[in-house]
Amino acid sequence: MRKCTLQRSCANVLFVALAFAVGWTTTARAQTVIGNWESATPEGWVDWGSNQAPIAPPRFAFNSTGATLGTGAVQFNHAGNYTQWAAIKLQQSGNGVNEWRDEFLASAQLAVDITLVRDEMAAGNDFANVGVFINGDGYGFTNQGNPQSVTPFTGYNGGNAFNPQNLTGTQTSTWVWDISDTHDGVAPDIVQPNPNYIEIIFETFSNGGVVYHIDNVRLVIPEPAGAGLAVVGLSIMGVHRRRR
């Protein structure tokens, strides 16, 4: 009877551990950070709406507000109406800037942490949105549509829009866009394996002045479901066998 109880107990442990492993591996992510600004310099990022010059005052500033990775972040001061703002050319390299075309082609998502401060919004501005363009060799200059997900915050209207007048205090949310269709093998598609260029451009429209703080811009590769499951299972089975 004691042996049977032990076997059942070990079997239960194995089941729970494997279930946990499945849940963990389906949500695990590999990430490549392409925007962090710990150096308080552009780090390869340009202002697409200002002739693609490196991001700089008065439209941009470097500070710690909204920093979610390290202590540095970028502030964008938008006067209102439409503009394309922070952008990165993934094909560049040198001068402290990395080459990220391969990482982009291996990724399924683009994520960014956006911080909004209620007191920084212009009075009367009741609408603003944030979008992303991908400009890729063979793919064209294409809007990525609404984000795949946005961490909810007070004032968020769904999709890619929010009401600055309804914000409260300082709020940070993670915005995630699905970029898999830019290189999924279905035309139009980014040239592979060696595209000449891939560029990411943020856009915004607002009815009045709005300030964005962004940090931790990253390319995300979802881990395959079940990755590592066999290793976990075999390890637990080894414990089970030794106990028996």
C-alpha positions in Angstrom: 0.0 0.0 0.0 2.8 2.4 0.8 4.5 1.7 -2.5 1.2 2.4 -4.4 0.7 5.7 -2.5 4.2 6.8 -3.4 3.7 6.0 -7.1 0.5 7.9 -7.2 2.1 10.8 -5.4 5.0 10.9 -7.9 2.6 10.6 -10.8 0.6 13.6 -9.6 3.8 15.6 -9.2 4.8 14.7 -12.7 1.4 15.7 -14.1 1.5 19.1 -12.3 5.0 19.8 -13.4 4.4 18.9 -17.0 1.2 21.1 -17.0 3.2 23.9 -15.5 5.9 23.4 -18.1 3.4 23.6 -21.0 1.9 26.8 -19.6 5.4 28.3 -19.1 6.7 27.5 -22.5 3.7 28.8 -24.4 4.2 32.2 -22.8 8.0 32.4 -22.7 9.6 34.9 -25.1 13.0 35.6 -26.6 13.5 39.3 -27.0 15.9 41.7 -28.8 16.0 45.2 -27.4 16.4 47.8 -30.1 15.5 50.9 -28.1 16.7 51.5 -24.6 18.6 54.9 -24.5 20.7 54.3 -21.4 23.4 56.4 -23.0 21.0 59.5 -23.3 21.9 59.6 -27.0 19.8 58.7 -30.1 21.4 55.2 -30.3 20.6 55.0 -34.0 17.0 56.3 -33.7 15.9 59.2 -36.0 13.0 61.6 -36.2 11.2 60.5 -39.3 9.1 63.6 -39.4 12.2 65.9 -39.3 14.1 64.7 -42.4 15.2 61.5 -40.5 17.7 63.5 -38.4 18.8 61.9 -35.1 16.2 62.4 -32.4 16.9 65.6 -30.5 15.3 68.6 -28.9 12.9 70.2 -29.1 10.8 67.3 -30.3 12.7 64.7 -28.2 14.4 64.6 -24.9 16.3 62.0 -22.9 15.3 61.4 -19.2 14.2 58.8 -16.8 10.5 59.3 -17.0 8.9 56.1 -18.2 12.1 54.0 -18.0 11.1 50.4 -17.7 14.5 48.8 -18.7 17.3 50.5 -16.9 17.0 54.2 -16.0 16.9 55.9 -19.4 14.0 56.6 -21.8 12.9 58.9 -24.6 10.4 61.7 -24.4 8.5 62.8 -27.5 6.7 66.2 -27.4 4.0 66.4 -30.0 2.2 69.6 -30.7 -0.8 68.0 -32.2 -2.2 66.7 -35.6 -0.4 64.0 -37.5 3.3 63.1 -37.5 5.7 60.3 -37.9 8.2 60.4 -35.1 10.7 57.9 -33.6 12.1 55.5 -36.2 15.0 53.0 -36.6 16.8 51.7 -39.6 17.6 48.0 -38.8 20.1 47.8 -41.6 22.6 50.3 -40.0 25.6 49.2 -38.1 28.7 50.8 -36.6 29.1 53.8 -34.3 27.5 51.8 -31.4 24.4 50.9 -33.5 23.6 47.2 -34.1 22.4 45.4 -37.2 19.0 43.9 -36.6 17.6 42.7 -39.9 18.0 39.0 -39.0 16.4 39.5 -35.6 13.4 41.2 -37.2 12.9 38.3 -39.7 13.0 35.8 -36.8 10.5 37.8 -34.7 6.7 37.8 -34.7 6.0 40.9 -32.6 7.2 44.4 -32.0 6.6 45.7 -28.4 7.2 49.1 -26.7 6.5 50.4 -23.2 4.6 53.8 -23.4 4.2 56.0 -20.4 1.6 58.8 -20.3 1.5 61.5 -17.7 -1.9 63.3 -17.3 -0.4 66.7 -16.3 1.7 66.7 -19.6 -1.4 66.6 -21.8 -2.8 69.8 -23.4 -6.1 71.0 -22.1 -9.0 70.1 -24.4 -7.1 67.3 -26.2 -9.6 64.5 -26.1 -8.1 62.1 -28.7 -4.7 60.6 -29.6 -3.5 57.4 -31.1 -0.2 55.6 -31.8 0.6 53.4 -34.8 3.5 51.7 -36.5 4.8 51.5 -40.1 7.2 48.9 -41.4 9.2 49.9 -44.5 10.8 46.8 -45.9 12.6 45.7 -49.1 9.9 44.0 -51.2 7.2 44.8 -48.6 6.7 48.5 -49.1 5.8 51.2 -46.6 2.9 49.6 -44.7 0.8 50.5 -41.7 0.6 47.6 -39.2 -2.9 48.5 -38.0 -4.1 48.2 -34.5 -1.8 46.7 -31.9 -2.3 43.0 -31.1 -2.5 43.9 -27.4 -2.3 46.9 -25.1 -2.0 46.7 -21.3 -5.2 48.5 -20.2 -5.0 51.9 -18.6 -7.4 54.6 -17.6 -8.3 56.6 -20.6 -7.6 53.8 -23.1 -10.3 53.6 -25.8 -9.4 50.3 -27.4 -7.5 49.7 -30.6 -4.7 52.2 -30.8 -6.5 55.2 -29.3 -6.9 56.9 -25.9 -8.4 60.1 -24.4 -5.7 62.2 -22.8 -8.4 64.0 -20.7 -9.3 60.8 -19.0 -5.8 59.8 -18.0 -5.0 59.6 -14.3 -1.6 60.2 -12.8 1.3 58.4 -14.5 0.5 55.2 -16.3 2.7 52.8 -18.3 1.4 50.2 -20.7 3.0 47.7 -23.1 1.8 48.0 -26.7 2.4 44.9 -29.0 2.1 44.8 -32.7 2.0 41.5 -34.8 4.7 41.8 -37.5 4.7 38.2 -38.6 2.9 39.0 -41.9 5.8 41.1 -43.0 7.9 37.9 -43.6 5.4 35.0 -43.5 6.0 33.9 -47.1 2.8 35.5 -48.4 3.2 38.4 -50.8 3.9 41.2 -50.3 6.8 40.0 -48.2 10.2 41.4 -47.1 12.9 40.0 -49.4 14.7 37.1 -47.8 17.2 36.1 -46.7 19.1 39.4 -47.4 16.8 42.4 -47.6 18.5 45.7 -48.3 16.5 47.6 -45.7 13.9 47.2 -42.9 12.7 50.3 -41.1 10.3 50.8 -38.2 8.5 54.1 -37.9 6.1 55.2 -35.1 3.3 57.5 -36.0 0.7 59.5 -34.0 -2.3 61.7 -34.4 -3.8 63.8 -31.7 -6.3 66.7 -31.4 -3.8 68.7 -29.3 -0.5 68.6 -27.4 0.5 65.2 -26.1 3.7 63.8 -24.6 4.9 60.2 -25.0 7.6 58.5 -22.9 8.9 55.3 -24.5 11.4 52.6 -23.5 12.3 49.0 -24.0 11.4 48.8 -27.7 12.0 45.2 -28.6 11.5 42.4 -31.2 9.8 39.4 -29.7 10.2 35.7 -30.7 7.6 33.5 -29.1 9.2 30.3 -27.9 7.7 27.1 -29.5 5.0 25.5 -27.3 6.5 22.6 -25.4 10.1 23.7 -25.8 12.0 22.2 -22.8 9.0 20.1 -21.9 10.8 16.8 -22.6 13.8 17.9 -20.4 11.5 18.7 -17.5 9.5 15.5 -17.9 12.6 13.3 -18.1 14.1 15.0 -15.0 11.0 14.4 -13.0 10.7 10.8 -14.2 14.2 10.3 -13.0 13.3 11.4 -9.5 10.2 9.2 -9.7 12.3 6.2 -10.7 14.9 6.7 -7.9 12.2 7.0 -5.3 10.6 3.8 -6.4 
